[in-house]
């Protein structure tokens, strides 16, 4: 857990979690840079880092890069860091311990490679890249150099999913047989599978293990996507190497907030569901009632205590991995496998057949491009 502990709230009356934390303050100070400090950096990563600093976490954002001068200077002024228009110059001139790569998807490979060339640990936004060939390249390069490469899977860190993972690993929902995932990107949204549903593809592997086969069906029923994405409603079915099965349905035509996301996991005489990354419901008895957990945020307690949708825990884990105190909960290879499920779904639609995993990256990239062209 990385939110404000109950002892600080109830016993020490530190309802905001800002009292001096000697143990945390003694950790090695981490100096970070952010490449591509756009919307996600400004609304998730920077607030998470500032919240950690109020909790006495020794971390500093020393520099950010962004081509837009107005935005860059705004961020630099707000957070007391330096702004660079040139990411390469920033990496050469600044003394850093790690890099957050949060720019456009198509630039992830370039930005990750230059960061690894500077011998720096990297946390890269999802999807890890928009190419399996590129994703494999940066993962292998990080392995070769012995550097940390993490990819964004913030939902793994949110309290309901953390507790659900405990139930799957330790019981009572152990050895699950069936998985169901649901995601709604919202009407007129962006890239249905790549920018939104990739989160649930990651959760699919997180809870159920590796996928052996994927079969998908889809429609473009309403043709309302502003980016002309080929489909607006998709159903993917999975066969896992464990012998279990699952399904994921996702839509860019449904309402965005009613609800946005759901995961259900069924085992022998027990099942659980996580609703909208907020409520966890467990049913493990025929006679007893269902058990339900929600994050409790009393009025005077900061909303940060729900962990910014998992970003607080994600950033904290990255810092501790850099220090050598923790292992990454999510790696670059996890990002690769999540994106492979995206591509496998698309190629199943293109071929109209079941896909076996793993796939050859080059062949998959080429066929994915053909699918996009044919759909247009």
N, C-alpha and C positions, 0 to 999 in steps of 0.2 A: 504494500500500500504506500502511496506517495502523497495522500491527502492529509489534512490536519488530523492528528490522532485524537481520539476521544479524551484521553487524559489531559491534553493541553486545553481542550475546550471546557471540560467539566470540573477538573481538579485545579488546574492552574489559572483558569479563567482567561486563557489566551484564545479568545474566540476567533481571532483572525490569523492565528498561526504565525505570528511575527516575533515572538519572544526569542531571546538569544539562544541559539542551539550550538553549544560548544563543539559537540562531536561533528556536526555538519560543517561548521565554519573552519575546522582544521583540515578538511580535505584539500587536495591539490587544486589550485585555481586553474580553470580551463578557459582558454582564450579561443573564441569561435569567430568565424566569418560566415556570412550568408551570401550565396551566389543566387541572383535572381530574386531579390526581395520584393515579390509582388503581393497579391492579396492574401495568399495562404500564410506567407511569412508574417505579414502585419497583423493578421487576425488570430493566428494560432501560435506560431513559434515564438515570436517576440513577446507576446503576453505570457506564455508559459515560462520563458526564460526570466522575465521580470518577476513573476510570481515566485520562482525558485530563489531568486536573489533576496526577496523579502523574507524567505524562510532560511536565510543565511547560507545559501548555496554559493560557493565561490566560483562564479562563472561570469564571464564578460563577453558581450558582443563587441568586438573591437572594430569590425568593418563590415560593410555590406556592398554588394555590387548591383547596379541597375543602370540601364542605359538612359532612362528618363531622368534628367537632371532635377526637375521639380520634385518628383517622388523621392529620388535619392537624397536630396538635401533635406526634405521633410523628415525622413526616417532618421538621418544622421542627427538632426537637431533634437528629435524626440528622445532618442536612445543614447545620445552622447557617443556616437561612434563615427568612423570616417566613411565617406561615400566614394566609391570608385565607379567610373563608367566601364572600366576595363577589368574583367575578372582576373585575367592573367597577371596584370600589374599588381593587383591586390594580393594575390598569393605570393608573388615575389617579394613584396615590400613588407608585409605584415608578419609578425611572429605569432604563429597560430598553433593550436593543439587539435583542431578539428574544423570541419566544414559542413554546413547544411546546404544542400543543393535543392532549390525550390523554384527554379525557373521553368520555362516552357518544356513540355515533354520532349520535343524534338531536339532540345539542347542538353538533355540529361547526360548523354554519353560523353559529349565534349567536356562538360563541366566536371563530371566524375573523373574522367581520365586526367585532366589537368590537376585536379586535387590529389589524386593518387600519385601522379608524377612529382608532386610537391611533398610526398611522403606523409600525407595527412589522412586520418580517419574520416570517413564520409557517411553522412545520413542523407539519402536521396528520396525525394518525394515519389509518390506513386503516380502512374505506373513507372516501374524502374526505368524503362525506356519504351519506345514504340517499335522495337525490333527485337526478336529473340536472339538474332546474331549479335547485336550490340549488347544485349543484357548478359549473354554468356561471356562476351569479351571482357566486360568490366568486372564481372564476378571472378573470372579466371585471373585477371590482372591483379585484383586485390589479393587473391590467394597467393599468387606468385610473389608479391611484394610483402606478404605477411601483414597486410593492413586491414583494419576493420572497415567493412562495408555493410551498412544497415540500410534497410528500405522502409518506407512508411507503411506501418500496419497498426495505426493508433488504436483501432478497436480492440486489439489484443490486450491493451493496457487498461481499458475502461472497467470499472468495478463489476458490473453485471457479467461481462464476458470472462473476467478473471475468476469469479466464483463458479461460473458454469464450467470452466476448464477444470477446476478442482473436483467438481462433481463427476466429470467424465474420467479423470485420472484416478480418483480415490474412491469413487462410488458416491451415491447409489446409481448413477447413470453410466456405469462402466460397460465397456465392450458394446458400444451402441451399434444398432443394426440399420438405422434409418436416419437420414439427415434431410431437413427441408429448410431452404433459405429463400428470403424474399427481399427485393429492393425496389424502391421507386425513385427514379431520378427526377421526376416532375415534368409537367408538360413543357415542351419546347426546350428541354434540357440539352446538355452537350453530348459527348460520346458515351452512349449508354453503357457499354461494357467496360471501356477503358478508364473512364474518369470516376465512375460511381460503383458499378457492380464489382469491380476488381477487389473492393474491400470484402465483399461477401465471398468471392472466390478464395481469398486468403483465409477467411474464417472456415471455409469448407475444409481446407487442408489442416488448419490448426486443430479442429475438433476431430476430424475423421481420418487423417493420415493421407497417404499418397493416392492419387486417382489413377486408375488403370485405363478406363474408357470413358469417353464423353459422347453423348448424342444430343443434338439440339434441334428444335423446331422454332420457327419465328414467323411473324407477320409484320408488315408495315401498313397497319390498318388505317391510320389517320394522316400519314404523311405530314406531320406537324413539326418535325424536328428542324430547328433553325439552321443546323449544320448539315442538313440533308443526309443524316445517318441512315444506312440502308434498312434498318428495322426499328420498330418502336415497342415491340413486345416479344420477349424471348423466354423459352423454357429449356433449360439444360438438365440432362439426367446424367448421373455418375455411377460408375462401378468402381469401388475402392479396392486396393490391393488386399485389404483385410477380408474381402468378401461382402462387405456392407454395401448399401446402395443409398442414393440421395438424389435430390432434385433442387433446382434453383430457378425461380421465376422472377423476371425483372421487367420493368416497364418505364418508358419515358412519356407515356400518355396519361398515367394516373395522377391523382393529386399528390403533391409533394409531401405534405405533412400529415396524412391521414390513413395509416401511419407510413413511415418511410422505410422501416427495416424490421425484419423478424428472422430469428433462427430457432428451429425446433430440432431436438435430438431425442430419439427414441431408443431405449434399451429394454432389457428384460424386466417387465413389471415396474418400469419407471420411465419417466420422460421429463424433459424440461423445455422451456421456451424463454428466449430473451426478446423482449418487445421494445423496439426503438432505442436500443442501447441504454435503456433506462430501467426497465423492470424485468426481474428474473422470477419465473414461476417454476416450482418443482412439484411434481406429483410422484410420490414413491410409495403410496399405500392405497389399497382399495377402500379401507375404512376411514382413514384420517383425511383431514382437509388438505387442499393444495397449500403449499407454503410460498410466500411471495416476499421478495426483497426489492426495495427501491432506495436509491441514495437519499438520505435525509439532510436537507439543507435548511436549518432554522433561519429565521429572518436575519439575525445579526451576523450570520456566518457567510463569508465570501462565497460567491458562486464558483470560485476556483476549486472548492473542495469536491466538486464532481469531476475534477481533473481535466477540464477542457476537452471532453470527449476522448480522453486517453492521451492527448498530446503531452500533458504534464509528465506522465509516466514514461512515455516514449523518449522525451528529451532527457529526463533523469537517467534512464537506462543508458543512453548514448554517452552521457558524461561519465557514468561509473564504468562503462566499458573502456573508455579512453584511459581512465585511471588504472584499469586492470583489476577493479574490484568486483565486477559482474561479467556474466556472459550475455551476449545480445539475445533478447527474446525473439527477434526477427532479424534475418540476415539478408544479404543481397540475393542469395540463392532462393530464399523464400519469395522474394519479389519476382524472381525469374519464373518460379513455378506458378505463382498467381497469374502472371501475365500469360504463361503458357495455356492456362485454362481459358483465358479470354480468346486466344488465338484458336485453340481447339474447338471452342464453341462456334466461332466464325467459320472455320473450315468444315465442320460438320454441316453447317447450313449450306455452304458452297457445294460440297460433295453429295449432300443428302445421304450421309452414311455415318456410322459410328467411327470415331477416331480412337486409335490406341496411343497411349502415352508411354514413354516420352516421344516427342517428335523431333525430326531433324530440323534444326533452327533455320537453315538457309531455305530448304524446301517450304517450310511453313511460312516464312516471310514472303516468299514469292507468291504462294497461293493466296495469302491474305490480301496482297495487293490486287491480285486478279479478282478476288471476291468483291472488293470495294469498287473496282472498275465495272464489273458486270452488274452490280446492284444499281449503279448510277445510269 
